[in-house]
Amino acid sequence: MKLIVKKSTDLFTYLLENTDYTKTKLKSLLKYKNITINGKVPLSHDVSLKSGQVIEISKEKKTTKINTVDIIYEDQDYLVVNKPSGMLTISTEKEKNRTLYHMVREYIHSKNNHEKIFIVHRLDRETSGLVLFCKQEELRDKLQENWEKVACKREYTAVVLGLLEKKKARLCSYLKENKEKMVYVSKTKEGKLAITNYEVIRENQNSLLKIQIETGRKNQIRVQLNEIGHPIIGDKKYGNIKAKRLLLCANRLDIKDPRTNQILSFEIQIPREFMRNL
């Protein structure tokens, strides 16, 4: 179905007035990215419409799967994927094929063999959550040049061992890496500054934390939480706390498009197994 907007209004109101869909059906169509405005998926149901814009509604289709990876969002510029725990973001000498980048590239080529895809940032192998890709090399370069500011919110959720005395804190420390590739907190101001903010949002025997990072150092969250005596559950590298997986998820990412300064916000639910480990 194709509709041409004739007056300014918000998207949801327009769809209710100009289609036969119920509110529930429209919410489902929006959730599964089946509605576009001028070819782009809207970021919210109340986005403002302008006269002349073209709205297209396709048949309902659930979130796309690339093997075990979910595509959370896709338009002509960006692709956001929910990386599972245990998967490398990019290839190494030992692993070339079962990586997030390889699977996303296969997905892109299945639609257009000439289209390119570029990864913007990475997550640790053991960490699950949102990873941003883009479809133009120039855009990738602009994003990476100033990533600390472009990524205006990077929010994680983690389950850590025990109960924290401070329910909200800002962790600042300098991190270094030894020959065994283990990152550790420097006793002096040598190394790279890492800043992590956490807040306890639920606790039982262990604690569920909402975490926001101001820097993106290797293993930053894992090392700093272990340093204060509360390693992440499932972290075999820092803390040796056994579980089926590392209970750390990058569940929200807000970026500022370097070309338009528009804020794009992406969010996923906390994995179910996190609540079972409190």
N, C-alpha and C positions, 0 to 999 in steps of 0.2 A: 504494500500500500504506500502511495506517495501523496503527501499533502503539501500545499504551498501556503505559508503563513500570510494572512492578510491584515493582521493587526497585532500590535505589541501586547504580549501577555506572558505568563509563565508557562512552561512546558506542560506540567501536569494538568493545569486548568484547560489549556488548549486541547489536549488529547481527550479529556472528558467531554468537552463540548463538541468535538468534531469526529469522534469515533464511537463505535458501539461497545467498546471494551469497558468492563467494570473496573473499579479502582484496584481490586486484587489482581486482575489480569494485567493491567498497566504496570503495576509495581513489579510483577514477574517479568514482563517484557523489558523493563528498564534494568532490572537486576542482571538479566542474562545478556545484556548488550544488544538487544534486538531492535533498538530504536536509535537512529542517527539524525543529526542535524547538519545539513550540508556535508554529509559523508563522515562526520565525526561523532563518536559516542559521547553523549552528555555526561558530565561529571556529577550532576545531581538532578533530581526530579523537578526542582523549582528554578532551573536556569531560565533567564529572560530570553524571550524570542523577539525577533524583529521582522517586520514585513518583508516578504520576499524570500525568507529562508525556506529550505526544502527539508521536510521531515519524511523519513522513510521508515516503515515498520516491516520487519521480516518475520518469518515464522519462528516461533519460540524454539530455542535451541539451548541446551544446557552449556555450562562453561566448557570450553574446549580443553581436551586432554592431549598432552604430548607424552605418551606412555603414562608415567605417574606424575606428570607435572601439570599444574593448572595455569592457564593463561587468565589472569585477573582482568587485564585491560589491554585493548589494542586499538590504535587508530593509524592514520597515515604517517605519523612521526614516532610514536612510542609503542612499546610492548612491555607489559609488566607481568612477571611470572612468579608463582609461589614455588620456590625451590624446596624439595623435600630434604629432611635430614639424611646425611650419609652420601649425598651427591656432590661431586666437585663442581665448582662454577665453571672453570675452564680446564683445559687439558694439562697433564703433566707428562713427564717422560714415561711413567708407568701406566697412565690411563689416558687414552685418546678419545674414545668413543662415548662411554657412559658419563657424559658431562652435560651440564645444563646448556652450555653454549651449543654443543653439537646437536642436541635435541631440538632446541629452538631454531637453529639453522635448517634442520631437516623439515621442520614445520613450515618455515617461510618458503623454502624451495618447493614444497609440495603445492603451494599456491602460485608461485611465480619463480621459476628457476633463475631469473636474472636479478631478483631483488636481494639486497644485502641487509645484514643485521649486525649491529655493533653493541657489545656489552659495555655498560657505563661503570659499574662497580661490582664488587664481589662480596660473597659471604663465606665464612668458614665452611668446610665440608660438613661438619656436624651440626651447624646451625640451619634451621629452616626459615623460610619467609620470603619477603618481597625482594626481587632483583629487577633492576631497570635495564632495558635494552632500548636502542633507538635505531632508526632506519636510514640515517644520513651520517656520513663520517664527520662532516663539518659540525653537525649538532653534537655528536659524541665529544668532539674536541672542546667545544664551548662548555659542555657540562662538566667535563673532567678538569678543565683549567681552574675552575673555582668551585669544586665540589663541596667544600666545607660550607659555603654560603648558599649554593644552589640547592643542596639538600637541607632545607630549612627545618625539617623535623625528621629525625630518625628514631623511631620508638620500638623498643623490644619488650618482650615479656619473658621472665625467667622464673624457675622454681629453684630456690637455694636451700641449702641444708640449715636447719635450725631456725631460731627466732632472732631477729635483729634488734639490738638495743635501740639503735637510732632508726626510726620508722621512715625517715626521709633524710637524704644526705647527698652531698656533692663530693665525689672522689676525684682528687687530683694527684697524679703521680707521674714519674718519668719511667718509661719502659725501655728495656734493652733486650737483646736476643743473644743467646750463647751459641756455641758451635753445634749443639744438638738441636737447634731451632726452637728451643724453649724460651718463651718470653718471660721476663721477670721484672719486678719493681726495683729500680735503682735506689740505693740508699742516699745518693747525692742527686744533683740536678743534671746528671748525665743521661743521655738518651732522648726519647721523644715524649713530649708532654701528652698525657692522656687524661681526658675529663669525662666522667660518667656521672649522671644524676639518676638516683633511684628513689622509689617510693613503694612502701609495702602496701599492697591493695587487698591482700587476704593472707591469713596465716592459720595454721593448725599445729602440726608438729614441725612442718617446714613453712617457708614463706614464699608467696607469689609476689613478684616485683614488677612494677612498670618502670622501664629504664629509658632514658633519653641520653644519647651521646652527643658531645660537642666536637669530638675528634674521632677519626676512624683508624685507630692503630690496630695492628695485627693482634688478635686474641684479647683485645682491650678489656671487654666486659668480664671475660672468664678469669683473667689474671687479677684484676682489681678486686673482684668479689672473693676470690680465693685468698687474697692478701689480707682481707679483713676477717677471715675465718668462716666465711659462708660460701663455699664453692657451689657451683651450679650442679644440681642433681644430674647424673649421667656424664659428667665431665671426667673422662678417664685420663686426660692429659694434665689437667690442673685440678688436683683434689682427689682423684681416684674414687669418685662416688659412682657406684654402679647403677645403671638403669638401662632400659632398652634403647634409649637415645638420649642425646643432650637436650635438656629441657630449656632451650633458648630459641626464641622465635622473633624474627624481625617482622612485626605485625603492622607497622604503619610507616609510610614514607610520603613526605610532602616535598615536592620540588618546585622551584621557581623557574619556569621556562625562560632561558636566557635571551630569547628573541622577543617575547611579549610581556615578560614579568608576571604572567598569569600563574597562580598557585594551583598545582595539580596534586590532589590528595588521594592516596591509595591505602586501603586498610583491609585486613583479613581477620578472621576470628582466631582466638587463642586455641591451639590444639587441645583436644579433649583429654589427652593423657596427662596434661599439666595439672588439671584439677584432681586427678586420681593419686597424685604424688604429694599432696599437701599433708 
